[in-house]
Amino acid sequence: MPLDEISYLTAQGDAVHLVTTEGSQLDLRDATLTGMERLLPADCFFHCHRGYLVQVQEVAEIVPF
């Protein structure tokens, strides 16, 4: 899968849940978000929360709270 088709990844129990820009979903069993972060280019993905890794080009706005 091309990297630009990945919207975000999230931790879901013992798997990583991958969501594409078209809304398709894929569960990666026995994967960790940290492991996926190591595999994906740091200039394309941002670990914005302990449970989410987002595609930088998908971020429209960052609102501090």
Backbone as a printed PyTorch tensor [residue, N CA C, xyz], in Angstrom:
tensor([[[  0.8440,  -1.1780,   0.0000],
         [  0.0000,   0.0000,   0.0000],
         [  0.8890,   1.2410,   0.0000]],

        [[  0.6210,   2.1920,  -0.8860],
         [  1.3880,   3.4410,  -0.8820],
         [  1.1650,   4.2250,   0.4180]],

        [[  2.2150,   4.8380,   0.9290],
         [  2.1280,   5.5630,   2.2030],
         [  1.1100,   6.6880,   2.1740]],

        [[  0.9460,   7.3430,   1.0290],
         [  0.0160,   8.4720,   0.9720],
         [ -1.4450,   8.0340,   1.0250]],

        [[ -1.7070,   6.7330,   0.9940],
         [ -3.0720,   6.2190,   1.1370],
         [ -3.4230,   5.9200,   2.5910]],

        [[ -2.4420,   6.0120,   3.5000],
         [ -2.6940,   5.7730,   4.9190],
         [ -3.0750,   7.0940,   5.5750]],

        [[ -4.2430,   7.1300,   6.2040],
         [ -4.6960,   8.3250,   6.8980],
         [ -4.1610,   8.3480,   8.3240]],

        [[ -4.3890,   7.2530,   9.0710],
         [ -3.8630,   7.1490,  10.4260],
         [ -3.8400,   5.7030,  10.8790]],

        [[ -3.1110,   5.4590,  11.9650],
         [ -3.0480,   4.1510,  12.6120],
         [ -3.3700,   4.3570,  14.0880]],

        [[ -4.0450,   3.3930,  14.6710],
         [ -4.3740,   3.4850,  16.0810],
         [ -4.1940,   2.1260,  16.7470]],

        [[ -3.8280,   2.1420,  18.0220],
         [ -3.6640,   0.9100,  18.7840],
         [ -5.0330,   0.3730,  19.1590]],

        [[ -5.2290,  -0.9310,  18.9170],
         [ -6.4970,  -1.5890,  19.2290],
         [ -6.1950,  -2.9410,  19.8810]],

        [[ -5.9860,  -2.9600,  21.1680],
         [ -5.6700,  -4.2090,  21.8610],
         [ -4.3300,  -4.7610,  21.4200]],

        [[ -4.3370,  -5.9740,  20.8560],
         [ -3.0920,  -6.6080,  20.4090],
         [ -2.8500,  -6.3980,  18.9190]],

        [[ -3.4720,  -5.3720,  18.3480],
         [ -3.3290,  -5.1010,  16.9180],
         [ -3.2100,  -3.5990,  16.6840]],

        [[ -2.8140,  -3.2700,  15.4820],
         [ -2.8220,  -1.8770,  15.0350],
         [ -3.8980,  -1.7680,  13.9690]],

        [[ -4.7530,  -0.7910,  14.1180],
         [ -5.8630,  -0.5510,  13.2070],
         [ -5.4170,   0.5350,  12.2320]],

        [[ -5.3490,   0.2140,  10.9510],
         [ -4.9090,   1.1430,   9.9170],
         [ -6.1280,   1.6230,   9.1440]],

        [[ -6.2560,   2.9320,   8.9520],
         [ -7.3740,   3.5110,   8.2090],
         [ -6.8150,   4.2700,   7.0190]],

        [[ -7.3720,   4.0010,   5.8310],
         [ -6.8980,   4.6520,   4.6120],
         [ -7.6450,   5.9600,   4.3800]],

        [[ -7.1520,   6.7440,   3.4420],
         [ -7.7810,   8.0190,   3.1070],
         [ -9.1700,   7.8250,   2.5150]],

        [[ -9.4610,   6.6280,   1.9970],
         [-10.7830,   6.3370,   1.4400],
         [-11.7110,   5.6880,   2.4640]],

        [[-11.2270,   5.5070,   3.7060],
         [-12.0510,   4.9660,   4.7720],
         [-11.9480,   3.4660,   4.9560]],

        [[-11.1800,   2.7840,   4.1270],
         [-10.9720,   1.3470,   4.3120],
         [-10.2000,   1.1150,   5.6000]],

        [[-10.4240,  -0.0450,   6.2030],
         [ -9.7660,  -0.3610,   7.4640],
         [ -9.0730,  -1.7090,   7.3740]],

        [[ -7.9520,  -1.8090,   8.0490],
         [ -7.1630,  -3.0390,   8.0570],
         [ -6.5970,  -3.2340,   9.4540]],

        [[ -6.7750,  -4.4180,  10.0200],
         [ -6.1960,  -4.7400,  11.3230],
         [ -4.9020,  -5.5020,  11.1200]],

        [[ -3.8260,  -5.0100,  11.7150],
         [ -2.5200,  -5.6480,  11.6530],
         [ -2.3070,  -6.3670,  12.9780]],

        [[ -2.5520,  -7.6670,  12.9990],
         [ -2.4480,  -8.4770,  14.2180],
         [ -1.0160,  -8.5550,  14.7250]],

        [[ -0.8750,  -8.5860,  16.0360],
         [  0.4170,  -8.6980,  16.7170],
         [  1.3840,  -7.5750,  16.3530]],

        [[  0.8630,  -6.4490,  15.9250],
         [  1.6880,  -5.2670,  15.6330],
         [  1.5330,  -4.2810,  16.7800]],

        [[  2.5070,  -3.4020,  16.9250],
         [  2.4150,  -2.3290,  17.9190],
         [  2.5670,  -0.9940,  17.2050]],

        [[  2.0260,   0.0330,  17.8110],
         [  2.1540,   1.3630,  17.2330],
         [  3.6100,   1.8010,  17.2120]],

        [[  4.3550,   1.4750,  18.2530],
         [  5.7750,   1.8130,  18.3040],
         [  6.5330,   1.1070,  17.1850]],

        [[  6.2060,  -0.1500,  16.9510],
         [  6.8400,  -0.8960,  15.8690],
         [  6.5280,  -0.3020,  14.5070]],

        [[  5.2820,   0.1140,  14.3100],
         [  4.8950,   0.7300,  13.0420],
         [  5.5810,   2.0830,  12.8800]],

        [[  5.7220,   2.8170,  13.9730],
         [  6.3940,   4.1140,  13.9250],
         [  7.8490,   3.9530,  13.4720]],

        [[  8.4870,   2.8790,  13.8980],
         [  9.8670,   2.6160,  13.4850],
         [  9.9650,   2.2910,  11.9930]],

        [[  8.9270,   1.6700,  11.4410],
         [  8.9260,   1.2770,  10.0340],
         [  8.5600,   2.4180,   9.0830]],

        [[  7.7220,   3.3350,   9.5590],
         [  7.2210,   4.4120,   8.6970],
         [  8.1420,   5.6400,   8.7680]],

        [[  8.2570,   6.3840,   7.6790],
         [  9.1300,   7.5620,   7.6750],
         [  8.6360,   8.6520,   8.6340]],

        [[  9.5430,   9.1490,   9.4650],
         [  9.1960,  10.1610,  10.4720],
         [  8.7380,  11.4760,   9.8600]],

        [[  9.1400,  11.7660,   8.6380],
         [  8.7090,  13.0160,   8.0130],
         [  7.3030,  12.9060,   7.4240]],

        [[  6.7210,  11.7120,   7.4320],
         [  5.3690,  11.5080,   6.8940],
         [  4.3290,  11.2150,   7.9730]],

        [[  4.7790,  10.6790,   9.1250],
         [  3.8450,  10.2810,  10.1800],
         [  4.2280,  10.9190,  11.5030]],

        [[  3.2040,  11.3200,  12.2580],
         [  3.3880,  12.0190,  13.5240],
         [  2.6790,  11.2510,  14.6270]],

        [[  3.3960,  10.9350,  15.7010],
         [  2.8260,  10.2400,  16.8520],
         [  2.1950,  11.3080,  17.7520]],

        [[  0.9480,  11.6620,  17.4720],
         [  0.2920,  12.7850,  18.1410],
         [ -0.2850,  12.4320,  19.5130]],

        [[ -0.4460,  11.1540,  19.7830],
         [ -1.0320,  10.6730,  21.0250],
         [ -0.5040,   9.2590,  21.2300]],

        [[ -0.4900,   8.7730,  22.4410],
         [  0.0850,   7.4430,  22.6410],
         [ -0.6510,   6.3620,  21.8650]],

        [[ -1.8830,   6.6210,  21.4520],
         [ -2.6640,   5.6360,  20.7170],
         [ -2.8570,   5.9410,  19.2480]],

        [[ -2.2470,   7.0310,  18.7440],
         [ -2.4670,   7.4210,  17.3370],
         [ -1.1830,   7.8280,  16.6390]],

        [[ -1.0810,   7.4160,  15.4010],
         [ -0.0110,   7.8100,  14.4980],
         [ -0.7160,   8.3400,  13.2520]],

        [[ -0.5280,   9.6150,  12.9290],
         [ -1.2860,  10.2160,  11.8280],
         [ -0.3770,  10.5960,  10.6620]],

        [[ -0.9430,  10.5420,   9.4830],
         [ -0.2660,  10.9820,   8.2620],
         [ -0.2190,  12.5150,   8.2980]],

        [[  0.9520,  13.0920,   8.2390],
         [  1.1230,  14.5380,   8.3660],
         [  0.3100,  15.2950,   7.3240]],

        [[  0.2580,  14.8010,   6.1000],
         [ -0.4840,  15.5110,   5.0520],
         [ -1.9920,  15.4860,   5.2760]],

        [[ -2.4780,  14.6570,   6.1950],
         [ -3.9030,  14.5890,   6.5190],
         [ -4.3000,  15.5870,   7.6100]],

        [[ -3.3180,  16.1860,   8.2810],
         [ -3.6110,  17.1260,   9.3630],
         [ -3.9950,  18.4800,   8.7690]],

        [[ -5.1900,  18.9230,   9.1050],
         [ -5.6790,  20.2080,   8.6050],
         [ -5.4230,  21.3360,   9.6030]],

        [[ -5.4570,  21.0030,  10.9070],
         [ -5.3130,  22.0320,  11.9270],
         [ -4.9000,  21.3880,  13.2390]],

        [[ -4.0930,  22.0990,  14.0090],
         [ -3.7380,  21.6730,  15.3500],
         [ -4.2650,  22.7070,  16.3130]],

        [[ -5.1290,  22.2720,  17.2300],
         [ -5.7590,  23.1810,  18.1850],
         [ -5.2880,  22.8030,  19.5840]],

        [[ -4.5280,  23.6760,  20.2500],
         [ -4.0970,  23.3720,  21.6080],
         [ -5.2950,  23.4010,  22.5640]],

        [[ -5.2250,  22.5860,  23.6130],
         [ -6.3220,  22.5900,  24.5930],
         [ -5.7990,  22.7570,  25.9790]]])
